[in-house]
């Protein structure tokens, strides 16, 4: 998955990044540790459980993979508080 994640150290041949929430959270934790910071708090944006989102959640889990992180498809955000 060369172009479909968020690596901790950027490769030289890369100009586009595609990643989901788990990769973003991992990236923040590792980069914080590399820079002598501590992750004080990390939260995901809550997505409203509309009928459309429930339908997509079921379809993605059945059609794609049961372990898929469906929130990544809905554009949720990750908020992190880092302290030195």
PyMOL Python script that loads the backbone (N, CA, C, O; Angstrom):
from pymol import cmd

cmd.read_pdbstr("""\
ATOM      1  N   UNK A   1       0.839  -1.188   0.000  1.00  0.00           N
ATOM      2  CA  UNK A   1       0.000   0.000   0.000  1.00  0.00           C
ATOM      3  C   UNK A   1       0.881   1.248   0.000  1.00  0.00           C
ATOM      4  O   UNK A   1       0.736   2.114   0.862  1.00  0.00           O
ATOM      5  N   UNK A   2       1.763   1.334  -0.934  1.00  0.00           N
ATOM      6  CA  UNK A   2       2.761   2.402  -0.978  1.00  0.00           C
ATOM      7  C   UNK A   2       2.172   3.809  -0.911  1.00  0.00           C
ATOM      8  O   UNK A   2       2.725   4.659  -0.213  1.00  0.00           O
ATOM      9  N   UNK A   3       1.089   4.080  -1.599  1.00  0.00           N
ATOM     10  CA  UNK A   3       0.558   5.435  -1.649  1.00  0.00           C
ATOM     11  C   UNK A   3      -0.736   5.608  -0.874  1.00  0.00           C
ATOM     12  O   UNK A   3      -1.393   6.641  -1.005  1.00  0.00           O
ATOM     13  N   UNK A   4      -1.116   4.633  -0.078  1.00  0.00           N
ATOM     14  CA  UNK A   4      -2.406   4.702   0.595  1.00  0.00           C
ATOM     15  C   UNK A   4      -2.281   4.575   2.107  1.00  0.00           C
ATOM     16  O   UNK A   4      -3.005   3.797   2.728  1.00  0.00           O
ATOM     17  N   UNK A   5      -1.385   5.318   2.689  1.00  0.00           N
ATOM     18  CA  UNK A   5      -1.286   5.400   4.144  1.00  0.00           C
ATOM     19  C   UNK A   5      -0.565   6.700   4.494  1.00  0.00           C
ATOM     20  O   UNK A   5      -0.243   7.490   3.607  1.00  0.00           O
ATOM     21  N   UNK A   6      -0.319   6.917   5.753  1.00  0.00           N
ATOM     22  CA  UNK A   6       0.370   8.122   6.200  1.00  0.00           C
ATOM     23  C   UNK A   6       1.640   7.687   6.925  1.00  0.00           C
ATOM     24  O   UNK A   6       1.608   7.447   8.131  1.00  0.00           O
ATOM     25  N   UNK A   7       2.761   7.583   6.202  1.00  0.00           N
ATOM     26  CA  UNK A   7       3.988   7.125   6.834  1.00  0.00           C
ATOM     27  C   UNK A   7       4.536   8.167   7.801  1.00  0.00           C
ATOM     28  O   UNK A   7       4.326   9.368   7.631  1.00  0.00           O
ATOM     29  N   UNK A   8       5.238   7.685   8.814  1.00  0.00           N
ATOM     30  CA  UNK A   8       5.818   8.579   9.815  1.00  0.00           C
ATOM     31  C   UNK A   8       6.920   9.430   9.195  1.00  0.00           C
ATOM     32  O   UNK A   8       7.030  10.619   9.495  1.00  0.00           O
ATOM     33  N   UNK A   9       7.727   8.836   8.342  1.00  0.00           N
ATOM     34  CA  UNK A   9       8.752   9.588   7.617  1.00  0.00           C
ATOM     35  C   UNK A   9       8.368   9.592   6.139  1.00  0.00           C
ATOM     36  O   UNK A   9       8.213   8.523   5.548  1.00  0.00           O
ATOM     37  N   UNK A  10       8.208  10.772   5.523  1.00  0.00           N
ATOM     38  CA  UNK A  10       7.735  10.831   4.146  1.00  0.00           C
ATOM     39  C   UNK A  10       8.766  10.303   3.148  1.00  0.00           C
ATOM     40  O   UNK A  10       9.937  10.678   3.214  1.00  0.00           O
ATOM     41  N   UNK A  11       8.342   9.440   2.229  1.00  0.00           N
ATOM     42  CA  UNK A  11       9.248   8.960   1.186  1.00  0.00           C
ATOM     43  C   UNK A  11       9.540  10.053   0.168  1.00  0.00           C
ATOM     44  O   UNK A  11       8.744  10.975  -0.008  1.00  0.00           O
ATOM     45  N   UNK A  12      10.676   9.947  -0.498  1.00  0.00           N
ATOM     46  CA  UNK A  12      11.102  10.982  -1.449  1.00  0.00           C
ATOM     47  C   UNK A  12      10.240  11.015  -2.711  1.00  0.00           C
ATOM     48  O   UNK A  12      10.102  12.071  -3.329  1.00  0.00           O
ATOM     49  N   UNK A  13       9.660   9.884  -3.102  1.00  0.00           N
ATOM     50  CA  UNK A  13       8.919   9.821  -4.359  1.00  0.00           C
ATOM     51  C   UNK A  13       7.421  10.039  -4.184  1.00  0.00           C
ATOM     52  O   UNK A  13       6.638   9.632  -5.042  1.00  0.00           O
ATOM     53  N   UNK A  14       7.021  10.653  -3.124  1.00  0.00           N
ATOM     54  CA  UNK A  14       5.599  10.751  -2.794  1.00  0.00           C
ATOM     55  C   UNK A  14       5.070  12.162  -2.999  1.00  0.00           C
ATOM     56  O   UNK A  14       5.699  13.119  -2.549  1.00  0.00           O
ATOM     57  N   UNK A  15       3.940  12.316  -3.661  1.00  0.00           N
ATOM     58  CA  UNK A  15       3.341  13.640  -3.798  1.00  0.00           C
ATOM     59  C   UNK A  15       1.870  13.649  -3.391  1.00  0.00           C
ATOM     60  O   UNK A  15       1.271  14.722  -3.311  1.00  0.00           O
ATOM     61  N   UNK A  16       1.277  12.501  -3.134  1.00  0.00           N
ATOM     62  CA  UNK A  16      -0.100  12.433  -2.654  1.00  0.00           C
ATOM     63  C   UNK A  16      -0.167  11.467  -1.485  1.00  0.00           C
ATOM     64  O   UNK A  16       0.516  10.443  -1.470  1.00  0.00           O
ATOM     65  N   UNK A  17      -0.997  11.804  -0.502  1.00  0.00           N
ATOM     66  CA  UNK A  17      -1.189  10.921   0.648  1.00  0.00           C
ATOM     67  C   UNK A  17      -2.657  10.600   0.790  1.00  0.00           C
ATOM     68  O   UNK A  17      -3.495  11.501   0.826  1.00  0.00           O
ATOM     69  N   UNK A  18      -2.971   9.336   0.869  1.00  0.00           N
ATOM     70  CA  UNK A  18      -4.324   8.870   1.148  1.00  0.00           C
ATOM     71  C   UNK A  18      -4.260   8.089   2.442  1.00  0.00           C
ATOM     72  O   UNK A  18      -3.497   7.128   2.548  1.00  0.00           O
ATOM     73  N   UNK A  19      -5.042   8.480   3.422  1.00  0.00           N
ATOM     74  CA  UNK A  19      -4.977   7.805   4.714  1.00  0.00           C
ATOM     75  C   UNK A  19      -6.314   7.914   5.429  1.00  0.00           C
ATOM     76  O   UNK A  19      -7.165   8.730   5.073  1.00  0.00           O
ATOM     77  N   UNK A  20      -6.480   7.087   6.432  1.00  0.00           N
ATOM     78  CA  UNK A  20      -7.693   7.080   7.228  1.00  0.00           C
ATOM     79  C   UNK A  20      -7.406   7.500   8.663  1.00  0.00           C
ATOM     80  O   UNK A  20      -6.286   7.887   8.995  1.00  0.00           O
ATOM     81  N   UNK A  21      -8.410   7.420   9.493  1.00  0.00           N
ATOM     82  CA  UNK A  21      -8.271   7.839  10.891  1.00  0.00           C
ATOM     83  C   UNK A  21      -7.237   7.029  11.677  1.00  0.00           C
ATOM     84  O   UNK A  21      -6.458   7.624  12.421  1.00  0.00           O
ATOM     85  N   UNK A  22      -7.194   5.701  11.545  1.00  0.00           N
ATOM     86  CA  UNK A  22      -6.177   4.960  12.313  1.00  0.00           C
ATOM     87  C   UNK A  22      -4.753   5.383  11.960  1.00  0.00           C
ATOM     88  O   UNK A  22      -3.897   5.484  12.840  1.00  0.00           O
ATOM     89  N   UNK A  23      -4.496   5.634  10.659  1.00  0.00           N
ATOM     90  CA  UNK A  23      -3.158   6.083  10.251  1.00  0.00           C
ATOM     91  C   UNK A  23      -2.853   7.483  10.784  1.00  0.00           C
ATOM     92  O   UNK A  23      -1.722   7.763  11.180  1.00  0.00           O
ATOM     93  N   UNK A  24      -3.852   8.359  10.794  1.00  0.00           N
ATOM     94  CA  UNK A  24      -3.657   9.715  11.313  1.00  0.00           C
ATOM     95  C   UNK A  24      -3.338   9.671  12.808  1.00  0.00           C
ATOM     96  O   UNK A  24      -2.455  10.391  13.274  1.00  0.00           O
ATOM     97  N   UNK A  25      -4.044   8.841  13.549  1.00  0.00           N
ATOM     98  CA  UNK A  25      -3.787   8.720  14.991  1.00  0.00           C
ATOM     99  C   UNK A  25      -2.392   8.163  15.248  1.00  0.00           C
ATOM    100  O   UNK A  25      -1.669   8.659  16.113  1.00  0.00           O
ATOM    101  N   UNK A  26      -2.016   7.133  14.495  1.00  0.00           N
ATOM    102  CA  UNK A  26      -0.670   6.554  14.648  1.00  0.00           C
ATOM    103  C   UNK A  26       0.398   7.592  14.306  1.00  0.00           C
ATOM    104  O   UNK A  26       1.394   7.723  15.018  1.00  0.00           O
ATOM    105  N   UNK A  27       0.188   8.327  13.214  1.00  0.00           N
ATOM    106  CA  UNK A  27       1.124   9.360  12.784  1.00  0.00           C
ATOM    107  C   UNK A  27       1.327  10.399  13.888  1.00  0.00           C
ATOM    108  O   UNK A  27       2.462  10.765  14.191  1.00  0.00           O
ATOM    109  N   UNK A  28       0.245  10.871  14.485  1.00  0.00           N
ATOM    110  CA  UNK A  28       0.349  11.876  15.550  1.00  0.00           C
ATOM    111  C   UNK A  28       1.099  11.343  16.763  1.00  0.00           C
ATOM    112  O   UNK A  28       1.931  12.045  17.337  1.00  0.00           O
ATOM    113  N   UNK A  29       0.808  10.107  17.154  1.00  0.00           N
ATOM    114  CA  UNK A  29       1.487   9.525  18.321  1.00  0.00           C
ATOM    115  C   UNK A  29       2.993   9.352  18.092  1.00  0.00           C
ATOM    116  O   UNK A  29       3.807   9.714  18.941  1.00  0.00           O
ATOM    117  N   UNK A  30       3.345   8.793  16.930  1.00  0.00           N
ATOM    118  CA  UNK A  30       4.759   8.538  16.638  1.00  0.00           C
ATOM    119  C   UNK A  30       5.525   9.833  16.450  1.00  0.00           C
ATOM    120  O   UNK A  30       6.621   9.982  16.990  1.00  0.00           O
ATOM    121  N   UNK A  31       4.968  10.779  15.690  1.00  0.00           N
ATOM    122  CA  UNK A  31       5.661  12.050  15.475  1.00  0.00           C
ATOM    123  C   UNK A  31       5.784  12.855  16.766  1.00  0.00           C
ATOM    124  O   UNK A  31       6.781  13.547  16.974  1.00  0.00           O
ATOM    125  N   UNK A  32       4.785  12.767  17.626  1.00  0.00           N
ATOM    126  CA  UNK A  32       4.876  13.447  18.918  1.00  0.00           C
ATOM    127  C   UNK A  32       6.045  12.881  19.711  1.00  0.00           C
ATOM    128  O   UNK A  32       6.852  13.630  20.261  1.00  0.00           O
ATOM    129  N   UNK A  33       6.133  11.543  19.768  1.00  0.00           N
ATOM    130  CA  UNK A  33       7.228  10.900  20.504  1.00  0.00           C
ATOM    131  C   UNK A  33       8.583  11.269  19.898  1.00  0.00           C
ATOM    132  O   UNK A  33       9.539  11.516  20.633  1.00  0.00           O
ATOM    133  N   UNK A  34       8.678  11.309  18.565  1.00  0.00           N
ATOM    134  CA  UNK A  34       9.929  11.661  17.886  1.00  0.00           C
ATOM    135  C   UNK A  34      10.370  13.083  18.219  1.00  0.00           C
ATOM    136  O   UNK A  34      11.567  13.372  18.223  1.00  0.00           O
ATOM    137  N   UNK A  35       9.419  13.975  18.498  1.00  0.00           N
ATOM    138  CA  UNK A  35       9.731  15.378  18.776  1.00  0.00           C
ATOM    139  C   UNK A  35       9.686  15.716  20.262  1.00  0.00           C
ATOM    140  O   UNK A  35       9.650  16.890  20.631  1.00  0.00           O
ATOM    141  N   UNK A  36       9.688  14.698  21.113  1.00  0.00           N
ATOM    142  CA  UNK A  36       9.724  14.932  22.549  1.00  0.00           C
ATOM    143  C   UNK A  36       8.426  15.469  23.120  1.00  0.00           C
ATOM    144  O   UNK A  36       8.437  16.156  24.141  1.00  0.00           O
ATOM    145  N   UNK A  37       7.309  15.165  22.477  1.00  0.00           N
ATOM    146  CA  UNK A  37       6.015  15.628  22.942  1.00  0.00           C
ATOM    147  C   UNK A  37       5.203  14.455  23.485  1.00  0.00           C
ATOM    148  O   UNK A  37       5.486  13.293  23.195  1.00  0.00           O
ATOM    149  N   UNK A  38       4.203  14.785  24.269  1.00  0.00           N
ATOM    150  CA  UNK A  38       3.304  13.774  24.813  1.00  0.00           C
ATOM    151  C   UNK A  38       1.893  14.069  24.303  1.00  0.00           C
ATOM    152  O   UNK A  38       1.466  15.223  24.255  1.00  0.00           O
ATOM    153  N   UNK A  39       1.183  13.019  23.926  1.00  0.00           N
ATOM    154  CA  UNK A  39      -0.208  13.181  23.503  1.00  0.00           C
ATOM    155  C   UNK A  39      -1.056  13.219  24.766  1.00  0.00           C
ATOM    156  O   UNK A  39      -1.265  12.196  25.418  1.00  0.00           O
ATOM    157  N   UNK A  40      -1.538  14.402  25.102  1.00  0.00           N
ATOM    158  CA  UNK A  40      -2.336  14.576  26.305  1.00  0.00           C
ATOM    159  C   UNK A  40      -3.758  14.077  26.082  1.00  0.00           C
ATOM    160  O   UNK A  40      -4.361  13.473  26.970  1.00  0.00           O
ATOM    161  N   UNK A  41      -4.289  14.336  24.887  1.00  0.00           N
ATOM    162  CA  UNK A  41      -5.659  13.931  24.575  1.00  0.00           C
ATOM    163  C   UNK A  41      -5.785  13.760  23.069  1.00  0.00           C
ATOM    164  O   UNK A  41      -5.223  14.539  22.300  1.00  0.00           O
ATOM    165  N   UNK A  42      -6.530  12.730  22.648  1.00  0.00           N
ATOM    166  CA  UNK A  42      -6.799  12.536  21.233  1.00  0.00           C
ATOM    167  C   UNK A  42      -8.247  12.082  21.092  1.00  0.00           C
ATOM    168  O   UNK A  42      -8.668  11.102  21.707  1.00  0.00           O
ATOM    169  N   UNK A  43      -8.994  12.803  20.279  1.00  0.00           N
ATOM    170  CA  UNK A  43     -10.411  12.504  20.083  1.00  0.00           C
ATOM    171  C   UNK A  43     -10.728  12.459  18.602  1.00  0.00           C
ATOM    172  O   UNK A  43     -10.100  13.135  17.788  1.00  0.00           O
ATOM    173  N   UNK A  44     -11.715  11.647  18.277  1.00  0.00           N
ATOM    174  CA  UNK A  44     -12.274  11.628  16.927  1.00  0.00           C
ATOM    175  C   UNK A  44     -13.540  12.463  16.933  1.00  0.00           C
ATOM    176  O   UNK A  44     -14.286  12.486  17.912  1.00  0.00           O
ATOM    177  N   UNK A  45     -13.769  13.148  15.822  1.00  0.00           N
ATOM    178  CA  UNK A  45     -15.005  13.897  15.677  1.00  0.00           C
ATOM    179  C   UNK A  45     -16.166  12.910  15.637  1.00  0.00           C
ATOM    180  O   UNK A  45     -16.115  11.912  14.919  1.00  0.00           O
ATOM    181  N   UNK A  46     -17.185  13.185  16.390  1.00  0.00           N
ATOM    182  CA  UNK A  46     -18.361  12.316  16.398  1.00  0.00           C
ATOM    183  C   UNK A  46     -19.149  12.532  15.121  1.00  0.00           C
ATOM    184  O   UNK A  46     -19.398  13.669  14.721  1.00  0.00           O
ATOM    185  N   UNK A  47     -19.537  11.449  14.487  1.00  0.00           N
ATOM    186  CA  UNK A  47     -20.364  11.539  13.290  1.00  0.00           C
ATOM    187  C   UNK A  47     -21.807  11.254  13.673  1.00  0.00           C
ATOM    188  O   UNK A  47     -22.088  10.354  14.465  1.00  0.00           O
ATOM    189  N   UNK A  48     -22.704  12.022  13.110  1.00  0.00           N
ATOM    190  CA  UNK A  48     -24.126  11.854  13.423  1.00  0.00           C
ATOM    191  C   UNK A  48     -24.630  10.531  12.839  1.00  0.00           C
ATOM    192  O   UNK A  48     -24.401  10.246  11.664  1.00  0.00           O
ATOM    193  N   UNK A  49     -25.307   9.732  13.644  1.00  0.00           N
ATOM    194  CA  UNK A  49     -25.775   8.420  13.162  1.00  0.00           C
ATOM    195  C   UNK A  49     -27.055   8.537  12.318  1.00  0.00           C
ATOM    196  O   UNK A  49     -28.123   8.093  12.741  1.00  0.00           O
ATOM    197  N   UNK A  50     -26.941   9.131  11.137  1.00  0.00           N
ATOM    198  CA  UNK A  50     -28.104   9.266  10.260  1.00  0.00           C
ATOM    199  C   UNK A  50     -28.416   7.904   9.621  1.00  0.00           C
ATOM    200  O   UNK A  50     -27.600   6.984   9.670  1.00  0.00           O
ATOM    201  N   UNK A  51     -29.576   7.794   9.040  1.00  0.00           N
ATOM    202  CA  UNK A  51     -29.987   6.554   8.375  1.00  0.00           C
ATOM    203  C   UNK A  51     -29.036   6.219   7.221  1.00  0.00           C
ATOM    204  O   UNK A  51     -28.689   5.057   7.011  1.00  0.00           O
ATOM    205  N   UNK A  52     -28.619   7.250   6.478  1.00  0.00           N
ATOM    206  CA  UNK A  52     -27.700   7.050   5.356  1.00  0.00           C
ATOM    207  C   UNK A  52     -26.364   6.496   5.851  1.00  0.00           C
ATOM    208  O   UNK A  52     -25.817   5.578   5.241  1.00  0.00           O
ATOM    209  N   UNK A  53     -25.835   7.039   6.943  1.00  0.00           N
ATOM    210  CA  UNK A  53     -24.550   6.561   7.478  1.00  0.00           C
ATOM    211  C   UNK A  53     -24.668   5.142   8.022  1.00  0.00           C
ATOM    212  O   UNK A  53     -23.747   4.340   7.871  1.00  0.00           O
ATOM    213  N   UNK A  54     -25.790   4.831   8.651  1.00  0.00           N
ATOM    214  CA  UNK A  54     -25.995   3.466   9.145  1.00  0.00           C
ATOM    215  C   UNK A  54     -26.015   2.481   7.977  1.00  0.00           C
ATOM    216  O   UNK A  54     -25.430   1.401   8.054  1.00  0.00           O
ATOM    217  N   UNK A  55     -26.696   2.867   6.894  1.00  0.00           N
ATOM    218  CA  UNK A  55     -26.751   2.017   5.706  1.00  0.00           C
ATOM    219  C   UNK A  55     -25.347   1.796   5.144  1.00  0.00           C
ATOM    220  O   UNK A  55     -24.957   0.658   4.884  1.00  0.00           O
ATOM    221  N   UNK A  56     -24.585   2.879   4.955  1.00  0.00           N
ATOM    222  CA  UNK A  56     -23.221   2.759   4.438  1.00  0.00           C
ATOM    223  C   UNK A  56     -22.349   1.916   5.355  1.00  0.00           C
ATOM    224  O   UNK A  56     -21.529   1.129   4.881  1.00  0.00           O
ATOM    225  N   UNK A  57     -22.514   2.071   6.647  1.00  0.00           N
ATOM    226  CA  UNK A  57     -21.735   1.304   7.620  1.00  0.00           C
ATOM    227  C   UNK A  57     -21.974  -0.196   7.422  1.00  0.00           C
ATOM    228  O   UNK A  57     -21.028  -0.983   7.412  1.00  0.00           O
ATOM    229  N   UNK A  58     -23.232  -0.580   7.267  1.00  0.00           N
ATOM    230  CA  UNK A  58     -23.567  -1.993   7.078  1.00  0.00           C
ATOM    231  C   UNK A  58     -23.014  -2.500   5.745  1.00  0.00           C
ATOM    232  O   UNK A  58     -22.410  -3.571   5.682  1.00  0.00           O
ATOM    233  N   UNK A  59     -23.227  -1.720   4.680  1.00  0.00           N
ATOM    234  CA  UNK A  59     -22.767  -2.132   3.351  1.00  0.00           C
ATOM    235  C   UNK A  59     -21.250  -2.283   3.326  1.00  0.00           C
ATOM    236  O   UNK A  59     -20.742  -3.281   2.815  1.00  0.00           O
ATOM    237  N   UNK A  60     -20.523  -1.320   3.864  1.00  0.00           N
ATOM    238  CA  UNK A  60     -19.060  -1.399   3.856  1.00  0.00           C
ATOM    239  C   UNK A  60     -18.552  -2.573   4.679  1.00  0.00           C
ATOM    240  O   UNK A  60     -17.614  -3.257   4.269  1.00  0.00           O
ATOM    241  N   UNK A  61     -19.153  -2.810   5.822  1.00  0.00           N
ATOM    242  CA  UNK A  61     -18.709  -3.922   6.674  1.00  0.00           C
ATOM    243  C   UNK A  61     -18.983  -5.270   6.018  1.00  0.00           C
ATOM    244  O   UNK A  61     -18.197  -6.205   6.170  1.00  0.00           O
ATOM    245  N   UNK A  62     -20.098  -5.376   5.288  1.00  0.00           N
ATOM    246  CA  UNK A  62     -20.444  -6.641   4.638  1.00  0.00           C
ATOM    247  C   UNK A  62     -19.702  -6.797   3.311  1.00  0.00           C
ATOM    248  O   UNK A  62     -19.123  -7.849   3.038  1.00  0.00           O
ATOM    249  N   UNK A  63     -19.721  -5.746   2.487  1.00  0.00           N
ATOM    250  CA  UNK A  63     -19.169  -5.845   1.139  1.00  0.00           C
ATOM    251  C   UNK A  63     -17.651  -5.741   1.094  1.00  0.00           C
ATOM    252  O   UNK A  63     -17.015  -6.403   0.274  1.00  0.00           O
ATOM    253  N   UNK A  64     -17.059  -4.924   1.958  1.00  0.00           N
ATOM    254  CA  UNK A  64     -15.613  -4.701   1.895  1.00  0.00           C
ATOM    255  C   UNK A  64     -14.901  -5.596   2.901  1.00  0.00           C
ATOM    256  O   UNK A  64     -14.196  -6.528   2.514  1.00  0.00           O
ATOM    257  N   UNK A  65     -15.078  -5.322   4.173  1.00  0.00           N
ATOM    258  CA  UNK A  65     -14.432  -6.125   5.212  1.00  0.00           C
ATOM    259  C   UNK A  65     -15.035  -5.768   6.558  1.00  0.00           C
ATOM    260  O   UNK A  65     -15.320  -4.599   6.821  1.00  0.00           O
ATOM    261  N   UNK A  66     -15.229  -6.746   7.398  1.00  0.00           N
ATOM    262  CA  UNK A  66     -15.886  -6.498   8.679  1.00  0.00           C
ATOM    263  C   UNK A  66     -15.052  -5.636   9.624  1.00  0.00           C
ATOM    264  O   UNK A  66     -15.606  -5.010  10.528  1.00  0.00           O
ATOM    265  N   UNK A  67     -13.726  -5.589   9.434  1.00  0.00           N
ATOM    266  CA  UNK A  67     -12.848  -4.807  10.307  1.00  0.00           C
ATOM    267  C   UNK A  67     -12.572  -3.406   9.778  1.00  0.00           C
ATOM    268  O   UNK A  67     -11.748  -2.689  10.345  1.00  0.00           O
ATOM    269  N   UNK A  68     -13.241  -3.003   8.708  1.00  0.00           N
ATOM    270  CA  UNK A  68     -12.979  -1.690   8.107  1.00  0.00           C
ATOM    271  C   UNK A  68     -13.386  -0.571   9.072  1.00  0.00           C
ATOM    272  O   UNK A  68     -14.392  -0.676   9.773  1.00  0.00           O
ATOM    273  N   UNK A  69     -12.592   0.493   9.095  1.00  0.00           N
ATOM    274  CA  UNK A  69     -12.908   1.650   9.929  1.00  0.00           C
ATOM    275  C   UNK A  69     -13.823   2.568   9.113  1.00  0.00           C
ATOM    276  O   UNK A  69     -13.355   3.402   8.338  1.00  0.00           O
ATOM    277  N   UNK A  70     -15.102   2.401   9.299  1.00  0.00           N
ATOM    278  CA  UNK A  70     -16.095   3.096   8.486  1.00  0.00           C
ATOM    279  C   UNK A  70     -16.028   4.611   8.687  1.00  0.00           C
ATOM    280  O   UNK A  70     -16.307   5.358   7.749  1.00  0.00           O
ATOM    281  N   UNK A  71     -15.670   5.081   9.870  1.00  0.00           N
ATOM    282  CA  UNK A  71     -15.604   6.522  10.128  1.00  0.00           C
ATOM    283  C   UNK A  71     -14.622   7.228   9.190  1.00  0.00           C
ATOM    284  O   UNK A  71     -14.793   8.412   8.898  1.00  0.00           O
ATOM    285  N   UNK A  72     -13.611   6.524   8.723  1.00  0.00           N
ATOM    286  CA  UNK A  72     -12.654   7.119   7.787  1.00  0.00           C
ATOM    287  C   UNK A  72     -13.322   7.524   6.481  1.00  0.00           C
ATOM    288  O   UNK A  72     -12.879   8.469   5.829  1.00  0.00           O
ATOM    289  N   UNK A  73     -14.377   6.825   6.095  1.00  0.00           N
ATOM    290  CA  UNK A  73     -15.075   7.141   4.855  1.00  0.00           C
ATOM    291  C   UNK A  73     -15.982   8.353   4.989  1.00  0.00           C
ATOM    292  O   UNK A  73     -16.375   8.940   3.981  1.00  0.00           O
ATOM    293  N   UNK A  74     -16.318   8.734   6.195  1.00  0.00           N
ATOM    294  CA  UNK A  74     -17.258   9.821   6.408  1.00  0.00           C
ATOM    295  C   UNK A  74     -16.575  11.150   6.707  1.00  0.00           C
ATOM    296  O   UNK A  74     -17.250  12.111   7.078  1.00  0.00           O
ATOM    297  N   UNK A  75     -15.277  11.228   6.557  1.00  0.00           N
ATOM    298  CA  UNK A  75     -14.571  12.487   6.715  1.00  0.00           C
ATOM    299  C   UNK A  75     -14.459  12.977   8.148  1.00  0.00           C
ATOM    300  O   UNK A  75     -14.341  14.180   8.382  1.00  0.00           O
ATOM    301  N   UNK A  76     -14.494  12.070   9.102  1.00  0.00           N
ATOM    302  CA  UNK A  76     -14.334  12.477  10.499  1.00  0.00           C
ATOM    303  C   UNK A  76     -12.924  13.021  10.716  1.00  0.00           C
ATOM    304  O   UNK A  76     -12.001  12.694   9.969  1.00  0.00           O
ATOM    305  N   UNK A  77     -12.769  13.842  11.729  1.00  0.00           N
ATOM    306  CA  UNK A  77     -11.475  14.467  12.008  1.00  0.00           C
ATOM    307  C   UNK A  77     -10.902  13.962  13.320  1.00  0.00           C
ATOM    308  O   UNK A  77     -11.631  13.501  14.198  1.00  0.00           O
ATOM    309  N   UNK A  78      -9.585  14.056  13.438  1.00  0.00           N
ATOM    310  CA  UNK A  78      -8.886  13.711  14.667  1.00  0.00           C
ATOM    311  C   UNK A  78      -8.356  14.993  15.282  1.00  0.00           C
ATOM    312  O   UNK A  78      -7.725  15.810  14.610  1.00  0.00           O
ATOM    313  N   UNK A  79      -8.623  15.155  16.573  1.00  0.00           N
ATOM    314  CA  UNK A  79      -8.136  16.322  17.316  1.00  0.00           C
ATOM    315  C   UNK A  79      -7.164  15.818  18.367  1.00  0.00           C
ATOM    316  O   UNK A  79      -7.468  14.872  19.092  1.00  0.00           O
ATOM    317  N   UNK A  80      -5.998  16.442  18.454  1.00  0.00           N
ATOM    318  CA  UNK A  80      -4.993  16.019  19.405  1.00  0.00           C
ATOM    319  C   UNK A  80      -4.446  17.209  20.173  1.00  0.00           C
ATOM    320  O   UNK A  80      -4.241  18.284  19.611  1.00  0.00           O
ATOM    321  N   UNK A  81      -4.211  17.007  21.464  1.00  0.00           N
ATOM    322  CA  UNK A  81      -3.550  17.996  22.307  1.00  0.00           C
ATOM    323  C   UNK A  81      -2.193  17.425  22.656  1.00  0.00           C
ATOM    324  O   UNK A  81      -2.094  16.371  23.286  1.00  0.00           O
ATOM    325  N   UNK A  82      -1.139  18.130  22.241  1.00  0.00           N
ATOM    326  CA  UNK A  82       0.232  17.699  22.496  1.00  0.00           C
ATOM    327  C   UNK A  82       0.872  18.637  23.490  1.00  0.00           C
ATOM    328  O   UNK A  82       0.672  19.850  23.417  1.00  0.00           O
ATOM    329  N   UNK A  83       1.649  18.089  24.430  1.00  0.00           N
ATOM    330  CA  UNK A  83       2.348  18.917  25.414  1.00  0.00           C
ATOM    331  C   UNK A  83       3.827  18.566  25.381  1.00  0.00           C
ATOM    332  O   UNK A  83       4.210  17.434  25.083  1.00  0.00           O
ATOM    333  N   UNK A  84       4.639  19.548  25.691  1.00  0.00           N
ATOM    334  CA  UNK A  84       6.083  19.351  25.739  1.00  0.00           C
ATOM    335  C   UNK A  84       6.498  19.010  27.132  1.00  0.00           C
ATOM    336  O   UNK A  84       7.684  18.803  27.390  1.00  0.00           O
TER     337      UNK A  84
END
""", "prot")
cmd.dss("prot")
cmd.show_as("cartoon", "prot")
cmd.util.cbc("prot")
cmd.orient("prot")
